[in-house]
Amino acid sequence: MSTSRPALEGPLAFALGVSVLGCGFVLGARAAAMTLEYAVGRAGDAGTRARERAATALDSTSTTGKNLVVYMTTGGTSERFARALATRAAKATGERWTTMDGGDVDDPENTLGGERGITTVVFVVSTDTGGAAPKRGAWLARWARETAYDERAGWMYLKNLRYAVFGCGNREYGDDFNRVGRALDAHLARMGAERLVRRRDGDEATGRMEAQFEDWAEKVVKRLASSSRASDVVAKGGLFEESTSTDDVEGGCGSQDEDALSIAGSEDGQDMEDIGENEGGEPKEMVTPALRGALTKQGYKILGSHSGVKICRWTKAMLRGRGGCYKHTFYGIESHRCMETTPSLACANKCTFCWRHHTNPVGKSWRWKMDEPLELVEQAISEHCKMVKQMKGVPGVLPEKLAEGMEPKHCALSLVGEPIMYPEIAKFVSELHSRKISTFLVTNAQFPEAIVDLPPITQLYVSVDAATPETLKAVDRPLFVDYWDRFVNSLKSLKMKQQRTVYRLTLVAGYNMEDIAEYAKLIDLGQPDFIEIKGVTFCGSSDTSSLTMKNVPYHKDVCKFGEAIVNMRRRENGEEEYGLACEHAHSCCILLARTDKYKIDNEWYTWINYDKFQRLVVKGEKFTAADYIERTPKWATYGAVEAGFDPEQTRHIKIRNHPGKDKTAPLIQGEA
């Protein structure tokens, strides 16, 4: 086995590895030949990859065995698990253990094998969208796959490697669930590596992945401490023979091609306890103790077992007379009387720009314990009012606004998660309306049937985060395989609604701002009353997202995008179908509105008569969006000098230094 990356010597490197008698390969030369094609593929980017990881550097020429914990991470969980395991293993064995990013394994042969000692490597790996390896671990995963099925390697290729694999995933992703971990486990076993313990597939959908890892890690540490090479591993793991069994319940395949995962070493790793939790018995609570702690730390008030409420910064701002949110500008809500909540913290997407950093659970259907809508609404109002009351005594809070804030008049069902996943969403909305609280419900366009079944909503939103299947997959990272069909049908379902409907576009520079023409085409599917176009909000650095301030468009960029949509629709239809109605520069947001419904006598009527809406709901008769419109004040219209800031409020401006943003940007970006 080679001890360093081979030099590229043309065809000679391969020729040296071939026996003229046709009986095999000389091991050292064969290794050089195998890495020739890989070295070529990696040479182009070798010079650009920074290696600022001195603390975890690996001496691949060591004459003794190596102890590594290698991680492939998408959101930071795998790395956290890996570092914790390395610390425990070092204490248990008295040996040095090194954590290593899978992206730093440039030479897998030297890292995972060697003739001078046994190498022990524990892998903690995540699976990215579509079953792919995380970007920085893609090379290692590819090497394992290709080498396992290379006839030059053989089944003893990694005979000096002991290993274990833990996968971090979510069963809601179906066949892609922990695909990378399952494949890596199978490929290493095929090359003769010795498994320390059974692979474990951690499932965040159970809410117990931390506990699953702890249980698995304890077994690994005990095994490492008790023996460096136990004889029963071969008997239990079937390390040196290929199997065509179909026992792998996750892969569900018995083929022997390179994509099949039910070869030697492939195990489902699911405990009977987990099966019992998922199949039969009482439904689990959505919010686990760990999740409750994480969300509470972010300022949420958890309602029951699956809902939450949180006070909005704009509620606080208007309590102090310092301006309202974009909904105040566009639709006339009283921001200090708006309650932000959700009856379902779970979602069917893991969007790149999720402002809750993916601390909420994900799922494709409701499978948790369900709380009653009446109880949730009462709890939401109670907890919201407690948070408003805590603003008493805060400098600048106006007593009259505080008193009004104790009586919420609006509800933004857009806090986090997917509200319409909650089976009793219709009753939940009705409970709000019975208290004369208007509803602004946002759905992520993955449950079209639920949209159709909704009762009248004051204003119904569908998030349109991308205009093509490829971009939607990259931006929203949906769980459903048929995500695009669901997306399209969700947009079409808006046509059936008689009340106000909105396409909500979140623009992410570098991701979804290039397909303007495709966005314009999507309008025909739902023919919404309004189109909100907003720049993504940067919520700070997070292991779950690679977004930076460079991905946040300026207000002028959002305006140009909206103007382009209007112009394209005008050229297509021969008349102005949508117009630039309102803007809220502070939120980097603009509003397009249908001219045939909301522009009367050359004036915009985008605001809502909330009292009239509530009276129409109580009557129980059919009504339309036109029945509760109200004129938009001049200061709120597009192009007004106020840029969407209510002149009755007091403007406060503070300068922020956002790394990565142009220092010469308009001052409006620094308002508060």
C-alpha positions in Angstrom: 0.0 0.0 0.0 1.4 3.4 -0.9 2.3 5.9 1.7 1.9 9.1 -0.2 0.1 10.5 -3.2 1.8 9.0 -6.3 3.5 11.3 -8.8 1.9 11.4 -12.2 4.2 9.5 -14.6 1.8 8.9 -17.5 1.0 5.3 -18.6 4.0 3.9 -16.8 2.3 4.2 -13.4 -0.4 1.9 -14.5 1.8 -0.5 -16.5 4.0 -1.2 -13.5 1.0 -2.5 -11.5 0.0 -5.2 -14.0 1.4 -8.7 -13.7 2.5 -10.0 -17.2 1.3 -13.4 -16.0 -2.2 -12.1 -15.6 -2.3 -13.4 -12.0 -2.9 -10.2 -10.2 -1.3 -6.9 -9.2 1.7 -5.9 -7.3 0.3 -4.2 -4.2 2.3 -1.0 -4.1 2.3 -0.3 -7.8 -1.4 -1.3 -8.0 -2.2 1.3 -5.4 -0.3 3.9 -7.4 -2.3 2.9 -10.5 -5.6 3.1 -8.7 -5.0 6.7 -7.5 -3.8 7.9 -10.8 -7.3 8.8 -12.1 -8.3 10.2 -8.7 -5.2 12.4 -8.5 -6.0 13.8 -11.9 -9.5 14.7 -10.8 -8.3 16.3 -7.6 -5.2 18.1 -8.9 -7.1 21.0 -10.3 -8.5 22.2 -7.0 -5.7 21.0 -4.7 -4.0 24.4 -4.8 -7.2 26.3 -3.9 -8.2 24.3 -0.8 -7.0 26.1 2.3 -5.8 23.9 5.2 -6.1 25.9 8.3 -6.7 22.9 10.5 -3.4 22.6 12.3 -5.1 21.2 15.4 -6.4 18.2 13.6 -3.6 17.7 11.1 -2.7 14.1 10.3 0.8 12.6 9.8 0.0 10.1 7.1 3.6 8.7 7.2 3.3 7.6 10.9 4.8 4.2 11.6 2.2 3.4 14.2 -1.6 2.9 13.9 -3.9 6.0 13.6 -7.0 6.7 15.6 -9.4 9.0 13.8 -13.0 10.2 14.0 -13.9 11.4 10.5 -17.1 13.5 10.0 -19.1 14.7 7.0 -21.4 17.4 8.0 -24.2 19.5 6.5 -25.4 21.4 9.6 -22.8 20.9 12.2 -24.4 18.0 14.1 -22.0 15.3 12.7 -19.0 17.4 13.6 -20.3 18.0 17.1 -20.9 14.3 17.6 -17.4 13.4 16.2 -15.6 15.8 18.6 -17.5 14.4 21.6 -16.7 10.9 20.6 -13.0 11.6 20.1 -12.7 13.0 23.6 -14.4 10.0 25.1 -12.4 7.5 23.1 -9.1 9.2 24.2 -10.1 9.0 27.8 -11.2 5.3 27.5 -8.1 4.1 25.6 -5.4 6.4 26.8 -4.4 7.0 23.2 -4.5 10.0 20.9 -7.6 10.5 18.9 -7.9 13.0 16.1 -11.1 14.5 14.6 -10.9 15.1 10.8 -13.2 16.7 8.3 -14.0 14.3 5.5 -13.0 17.0 3.1 -9.5 16.9 4.4 -9.0 13.3 3.5 -7.1 13.9 0.3 -5.4 10.5 0.2 -7.9 7.9 1.4 -5.4 5.1 0.9 -2.9 6.5 3.4 -5.6 7.8 5.8 -7.6 4.6 6.0 -4.9 2.0 5.4 -1.2 1.3 5.9 1.2 -1.6 6.3 2.8 -0.3 9.6 -0.1 -0.6 12.0 -3.8 -1.0 12.5 -5.9 2.1 11.6 -9.1 2.7 13.6 -11.5 5.2 12.0 -14.9 6.1 13.3 -17.2 7.8 10.8 -20.0 10.2 11.7 -21.7 11.2 8.5 -24.7 13.2 7.3 -26.5 12.9 4.0 -27.2 15.9 1.9 -30.2 16.7 -0.4 -30.9 13.9 -2.9 -28.9 11.3 -1.0 -25.6 13.0 -1.9 -22.6 13.3 0.4 -22.0 16.7 2.0 -19.9 18.8 -0.3 -16.7 18.6 1.7 -17.0 14.8 2.0 -18.0 14.1 -1.6 -14.5 13.1 -2.6 -14.1 10.5 0.2 -17.5 9.0 -0.5 -16.7 8.8 -4.2 -13.3 7.1 -3.5 -15.0 4.5 -1.3 -17.6 3.8 -3.9 -15.3 3.4 -6.9 -12.5 1.6 -5.0 -15.0 -1.0 -3.5 -15.9 -2.0 -7.1 -12.5 -1.7 -8.6 -11.2 -5.2 -9.5 -7.7 -4.0 -8.7 -8.5 -3.6 -5.0 -9.9 -6.9 -3.9 -11.6 -7.8 -0.6 -8.4 -7.5 1.5 -7.6 -4.0 0.4 -8.4 -2.4 3.8 -7.5 -5.4 5.9 -5.7 -3.1 8.4 -8.7 -0.9 9.0 -11.1 -1.1 11.9 -14.1 1.1 11.5 -17.6 2.1 12.7 -20.3 4.3 11.1 -23.0 6.5 12.6 -25.3 8.2 10.2 -27.1 11.5 11.0 -30.3 11.7 8.9 -34.1 11.9 8.8 -36.3 9.0 7.8 -38.8 11.4 6.2 -36.4 11.6 3.2 -37.4 8.0 2.3 -34.9 6.0 0.3 -32.3 8.8 0.8 -32.4 8.3 4.5 -28.7 8.0 5.7 -27.7 6.9 2.2 -24.2 8.1 2.6 -23.6 6.3 5.9 -25.2 3.1 4.6 -23.1 3.2 1.4 -19.8 4.0 3.2 -20.4 1.1 5.7 -21.0 -1.3 2.8 -18.1 -0.2 0.8 -15.6 -0.4 3.6 -16.8 -3.8 4.5 -16.5 -4.9 0.9 -12.8 -3.9 0.9 -12.1 -6.1 4.0 -12.3 -3.6 6.7 -13.2 -4.8 10.2 -16.4 -3.4 11.7 -16.1 -2.5 15.4 -19.8 -2.3 16.1 -23.0 -2.3 14.0 -23.8 0.8 12.0 -26.4 3.0 13.6 -28.7 5.2 11.5 -29.6 8.2 13.7 -33.1 9.5 12.9 -33.9 13.1 13.9 -37.5 12.4 13.0 -37.8 10.4 16.2 -36.6 13.4 18.2 -34.1 11.0 19.8 -31.0 11.2 17.6 -28.9 12.5 20.5 -29.9 9.5 22.6 -29.3 7.2 19.6 -25.8 8.5 19.2 -25.0 8.3 22.9 -26.1 4.6 23.0 -24.0 3.8 19.9 -21.0 5.8 21.1 -21.0 3.9 24.4 -20.8 0.6 22.5 -17.9 2.0 20.4 -16.0 3.2 23.4 -16.4 0.0 25.3 -15.2 -2.0 22.3 -12.2 0.2 21.8 -11.3 0.0 25.5 -11.7 -3.8 25.8 -9.9 -4.9 22.7 -8.1 -3.6 19.7 -9.2 -6.4 17.5 -12.0 -8.8 18.7 -12.4 -12.1 17.0 -16.1 -12.1 16.9 -16.3 -9.2 14.5 -15.8 -11.3 11.5 -18.4 -13.8 12.6 -21.0 -11.2 13.3 -20.2 -8.8 10.5 -19.5 -11.2 7.6 -16.5 -9.0 6.7 -14.9 -11.0 3.9 -17.8 -12.3 1.9 -20.3 -10.6 -0.4 -23.9 -11.0 0.4 -26.9 -10.7 -1.9 -29.5 -10.7 0.9 -32.4 -8.3 1.0 -32.3 -7.9 4.8 -31.5 -4.2 4.5 -34.9 -2.7 5.2 -33.7 0.8 4.2 -32.1 -0.1 0.9 -34.7 -2.7 0.0 -32.6 -4.1 -2.8 -30.6 -7.2 -3.5 -28.6 -6.3 -6.6 -24.8 -6.3 -6.7 -24.2 -3.2 -8.7 -22.3 -0.3 -7.1 -25.5 1.5 -6.0 -26.9 -1.4 -4.1 -26.4 -1.1 -0.3 -27.4 -4.5 0.9 -24.0 -6.0 0.4 -21.8 -7.1 3.2 -21.7 -4.6 6.0 -25.1 -3.0 5.2 -27.3 -3.0 8.3 -30.5 -1.1 9.1 -29.2 -0.2 12.6 -32.8 0.5 13.9 -33.6 -0.5 17.4 -36.8 -2.3 18.2 -37.5 0.7 20.5 -37.5 3.0 17.5 -39.8 0.6 15.5 -42.2 0.6 18.4 -42.3 4.4 18.5 -43.0 4.6 14.8 -45.4 1.8 14.3 -48.3 1.6 16.7 -48.7 2.8 20.2 -49.4 6.3 21.4 -48.3 9.1 19.1 -45.2 10.9 20.2 -45.0 14.5 21.2 -43.5 16.7 18.5 -41.5 18.9 20.9 -38.9 16.8 22.7 -37.2 18.1 25.8 -34.1 18.9 23.8 -36.1 20.7 21.1 -38.1 22.6 23.8 -34.9 23.8 25.3 -33.4 24.9 22.0 -36.6 26.8 20.9 -37.1 28.4 24.3 -33.5 29.7 24.1 -34.5 31.4 20.9 -37.4 33.2 22.6 -40.2 30.9 21.7 -43.1 30.1 24.1 -44.0 26.5 23.4 -47.7 25.8 23.3 -48.8 22.3 24.1 -46.8 19.7 22.4 -46.4 21.0 18.8 -47.1 24.8 18.6 -45.3 28.0 19.4 -45.6 31.8 19.7 -43.0 34.5 19.7 -43.1 38.3 19.9 -42.0 40.0 16.8 -39.4 42.8 16.7 -41.9 45.0 14.8 -44.4 44.5 17.6 -41.8 45.9 20.0 -41.0 48.7 17.6 -44.6 50.0 17.3 -45.1 49.7 21.0 -42.4 52.3 21.2 -43.8 54.3 18.2 -40.8 53.5 16.1 -42.4 52.2 13.0 -44.4 49.2 11.8 -43.6 46.1 9.7 -44.2 45.8 6.0 -47.7 44.4 6.6 -48.6 47.7 8.3 -47.4 49.5 5.1 -49.0 47.1 2.6 -52.2 46.1 4.3 -52.7 48.4 7.3 -52.2 46.0 10.2 -51.4 47.4 13.6 -48.0 45.9 14.2 -48.2 46.3 18.0 -51.4 44.2 18.0 -50.1 41.4 15.8 -49.4 37.9 17.3 -46.9 35.7 15.5 -47.6 32.0 16.0 -47.9 28.6 14.4 -50.0 25.4 15.3 -47.2 23.2 13.8 -43.5 23.7 14.4 -42.9 20.9 11.8 -42.2 21.6 8.2 -41.7 19.6 5.0 -38.8 21.7 3.8 -35.3 22.5 5.2 -34.9 25.8 3.4 -31.4 27.3 3.1 -32.6 30.6 4.4 -34.7 29.2 7.3 -34.5 32.0 9.9 -34.9 29.4 12.7 -31.7 27.6 11.8 -33.6 24.2 11.3 -34.2 23.7 15.0 -37.8 22.7 14.2 -38.7 19.1 13.2 -39.5 18.0 9.7 -42.1 15.6 8.4 -44.2 14.7 5.4 -47.4 14.0 7.3 -48.8 14.5 10.8 -47.7 11.6 13.0 -47.5 13.3 16.4 -49.8 13.7 19.4 -52.4 16.4 18.6 -53.6 19.2 20.8 -57.0 20.8 20.6 -57.3 24.0 18.6 -59.3 25.9 21.3 -56.6 25.2 23.8 -53.8 26.3 21.5 -55.5 29.6 20.6 -56.2 30.4 24.2 -52.6 29.5 25.1 -51.2 31.5 22.2 -53.1 34.7 23.2 -52.2 34.2 26.8 -48.4 33.8 26.2 -48.4 36.6 23.6 -50.0 39.0 26.1 -47.5 38.0 28.8 -44.6 38.9 26.4 -46.3 42.2 25.6 -46.8 43.0 29.3 -43.1 42.5 29.8 -42.5 45.5 27.6 -44.0 47.7 30.4 -41.3 50.0 31.7 -39.0 49.6 28.6 -37.8 53.1 27.6 -40.0 54.6 24.9 -43.0 52.2 25.2 -46.2 54.2 24.9 -48.9 53.4 27.5 -51.7 53.6 25.0 -50.0 51.3 22.6 -49.2 48.9 25.4 -52.9 48.8 26.4 -53.9 48.1 22.7 -51.2 45.5 22.4 -52.8 43.4 25.2 -55.7 42.9 22.8 -54.2 41.2 19.6 -56.1 42.0 16.4 -54.0 40.1 13.9 -52.3 36.8 13.7 -49.3 36.0 11.4 -49.3 32.2 11.0 -45.8 32.3 9.6 -43.6 31.9 12.7 -41.9 28.7 11.7 -42.9 25.3 10.3 -45.9 24.5 8.1 -49.3 25.7 9.7 -51.5 23.7 7.3 -49.8 20.4 8.4 -51.9 20.7 11.6 -55.0 18.5 10.9 -57.3 21.0 12.8 -56.0 24.1 11.0 -59.6 25.0 9.9 -60.9 25.0 13.5 -57.8 26.9 14.6 -58.4 29.7 12.1 -62.1 29.8 13.0 -61.2 30.2 16.7 -59.1 33.2 15.8 -61.8 34.7 13.7 -64.4 34.3 16.5 -62.2 36.5 18.6 -62.0 39.1 15.7 -58.4 38.3 15.0 -57.5 38.5 11.3 -55.3 35.7 9.8 -52.2 35.9 7.5 -51.4 32.3 6.8 -48.2 31.3 5.0 -47.8 27.8 3.4 -44.7 26.4 1.8 -46.5 25.0 -1.3 -46.2 21.2 -0.5 -49.7 20.4 0.6 -52.1 21.5 -2.2 -55.1 19.5 -0.9 -54.8 21.2 2.5 -54.9 24.6 0.7 -58.1 23.7 -1.1 -59.7 22.7 2.2 -58.9 25.9 4.1 -61.8 28.1 5.2 -61.8 31.8 4.3 -58.4 33.4 5.4 -57.9 37.1 5.6 -54.9 36.7 3.4 -53.4 33.4 2.2 -49.8 33.2 1.1 -47.9 30.6 -0.9 -44.1 30.8 -0.7 -42.6 30.8 -4.2 -38.9 30.4 -3.4 -37.8 29.3 -6.9 -39.1 29.2 -10.5 -37.6 25.9 -11.6 -37.5 22.4 -10.2 -33.7 22.4 -9.9 -33.6 25.7 -8.0 -36.5 24.8 -5.7 -34.7 21.7 -4.7 -31.5 23.6 -4.0 -33.2 26.4 -2.1 -36.0 24.7 -0.2 -34.5 21.2 0.2 -37.9 19.6 0.3 -38.6 16.1 1.7 -41.1 15.1 -0.9 -39.8 13.3 -4.0 -42.7 14.9 -6.0 -42.0 18.3 -4.6 -42.4 20.1 -7.9 -45.8 18.6 -8.7 -46.9 19.6 -5.2 -45.5 23.1 -5.7 -47.3 23.6 -9.0 -50.6 22.2 -7.7 -50.4 24.5 -4.6 -50.1 27.5 -6.9 -53.1 26.3 -9.0 -55.2 25.9 -5.9 -55.0 29.6 -5.2 -57.3 30.2 -8.3 -60.1 28.6 -6.4 -59.9 31.0 -3.5 -62.2 33.9 -3.3 -60.3 35.8 -0.6 -57.0 37.6 -1.0 -54.1 35.5 -2.2 -50.4 36.2 -2.4 -47.2 34.8 -4.0 -44.4 35.4 -1.6 -41.0 35.5 -3.2 -37.9 35.5 -1.1 -34.9 36.6 -3.1 -31.5 35.1 -2.3 -28.6 36.6 -4.3 -26.6 33.9 -6.0 -29.5 31.4 -5.7 -32.8 32.3 -7.2 -32.7 35.8 -8.8 -31.7 34.8 -12.3 -35.0 33.2 -13.5 -37.2 36.3 -13.8 -38.9 35.0 -16.9 -39.7 31.7 -15.3 -41.2 33.5 -12.2 -43.3 35.5 -14.6 -44.7 32.3 -16.1 -45.7 30.9 -12.7 -48.2 33.8 -12.3 -50.6 32.1 -14.7 -50.9 29.1 -12.4 -52.4 30.9 -9.4 -53.2 34.4 -10.7 -52.7 35.8 -7.2 -54.1 39.1 -6.0 -50.6 40.2 -4.8 -47.0 39.3 -5.3 -44.7 40.2 -2.4 -41.0 40.3 -3.3 -38.6 40.4 -0.4 -34.9 40.1 0.0 -33.7 37.3 2.3 -33.1 38.2 5.9 -29.7 37.4 7.2 -30.1 35.8 10.6 -26.4 35.3 11.5 -23.9 32.6 10.9 -25.2 29.0 11.3 -23.8 25.5 10.7 -27.1 24.7 8.9 -26.7 27.4 6.2 -23.9 28.8 4.1 -25.6 32.1 3.5 -23.8 35.4 4.3 -24.6 39.0 3.9 -23.4 38.8 0.3 -26.6 36.7 -0.4 -28.8 39.6 0.9 -29.9 41.8 -2.0 -30.3 45.5 -1.7 -33.7 47.2 -1.9 -32.8 48.6 -5.3 -32.1 45.0 -6.5 -35.5 43.9 -5.3 -37.2 46.9 -7.0 -35.5 46.0 -10.3 -36.7 42.5 -10.0 -40.3 43.6 -9.4 -40.2 46.1 -12.3 -38.9 43.3 -14.6 -41.9 41.1 -13.6 -44.3 43.9 -14.2 -42.8 44.7 -17.6 -42.7 41.0 -18.7 -46.4 40.5 -17.9 -47.3 43.8 -19.6 -45.5 42.7 -22.8 -47.2 39.3 -22.7 -50.7 40.6 -22.1 -50.6 43.9 -23.9 -51.7 45.8 -20.7 -50.6 46.4 -17.2 -51.8 43.3 -15.3 -49.8 44.0 -12.1 -48.5 47.3 -10.9 -45.9 48.4 -8.4 -48.2 49.2 -5.5 -46.2 49.5 -2.2 -42.7 49.3 -0.8 -41.1 49.0 2.6 -37.5 49.8 2.1 -36.4 48.9 5.6 -37.6 45.3 5.1 -36.2 45.3 1.5 -39.7 44.4 0.3 -42.1 45.6 -2.4 -45.7 44.7 -3.3 -47.1 44.0 -6.8 -50.9 44.2 -7.0 -53.5 43.3 -9.7 -54.5 46.5 -11.4 -58.0 45.2 -12.3 -58.9 44.6 -8.6 -56.9 47.0 -6.5 -56.3 50.1 -8.6 -59.4 52.2 -8.6 -59.5 55.7 -10.2 -55.7 55.6 -10.3 -55.5 54.9 -6.5 -54.3 51.7 -4.8 -56.6 49.8 -2.5 -54.3 47.3 -1.0 -55.3 47.9 2.7 -57.9 45.8 4.5 -61.0 46.7 6.2 -60.6 44.3 9.1 -63.9 45.0 10.8 -65.8 44.3 7.6 -63.9 41.1 7.0 -64.9 39.8 10.4 -68.6 40.8 9.8 -68.5 38.9 6.5 -67.1 35.8 8.2 -69.8 35.9 10.9 -72.5 36.1 8.2 -71.3 32.8 6.8 -72.2 33.8 3.2 -69.9 33.8 0.2 -67.8 36.9 -0.2 -64.7 37.9 -2.2 -61.6 39.9 -1.6 -63.2 43.0 -3.2 -65.7 43.1 -0.4 -63.2 44.2 2.3 -60.7 46.4 0.5 -59.6 49.8 1.8 -57.6 52.7 0.2 -53.8 52.7 0.6 -52.4 55.9 2.1 -50.0 57.9 -0.1 -47.0 57.4 2.1 -47.3 53.6 1.7 -47.3 53.6 -2.1 -44.4 52.7 -4.3 -42.0 55.6 -5.0 -43.3 57.8 -2.1 -40.6 59.7 -0.3 -41.4 58.0 2.9 -40.3 54.6 1.4 -43.0 52.9 3.3 -42.3 54.4 6.7 -45.4 55.6 8.5 -45.0 59.4 9.0 -46.9 59.2 12.3 -44.1 57.0 13.7 -40.7 58.3 14.9 -37.8 57.1 12.8 -34.7 55.9 14.6 -31.6 55.1 12.6 -28.5 53.3 13.6 -25.5 52.3 11.5 -24.6 48.7 11.3 -21.4 47.3 9.9 -22.3 44.2 8.0 -19.2 42.2 6.9 -19.3 41.5 3.2 -21.6 44.4 2.3 -20.7 47.5 0.4 -19.9 50.4 2.8 -21.3 52.8 0.3 -24.8 51.2 0.3 -27.8 53.5 0.8 -28.4 54.5 4.4 -31.8 53.0 4.3 -30.1 49.6 4.8 -29.0 50.6 8.2 -32.3 51.8 9.6 -33.7 50.3 12.8 
